[in-house]
């Protein structure tokens, strides 16, 4: 097993013959709006650059896991660059519908299997 942290919540996990990308936030540094906060945060997101190219991050990916559909776990850049036929695992029907409506063809609710 190999685990690589890409950004705050973005992780690449190689396990057996599978490679999972978890919570892909792939936008360039400071291209997204600040997250609302009580202290008046004005820092644009993401806060740091990617440490490697997007093509390197996506290399060998067999599935994506999106823990929840917030911009810091699933951003517009990820939606643009991830292959639309890649299996995407989500937490619930709402996220499944939202991601499928973005053009992804294989969006599954984690833990539910179809016969």
Beta strands, then each sheet from edge to edge (+ up, - down):
strand 1: 2-5
strand 2: 11-15
strand 3: 18-22
strand 4: 63-65
strand 5: 87-90
strand 6: 107-109
sheet 1: 1+ 2- 3+ 4+ 5+ 6+
end
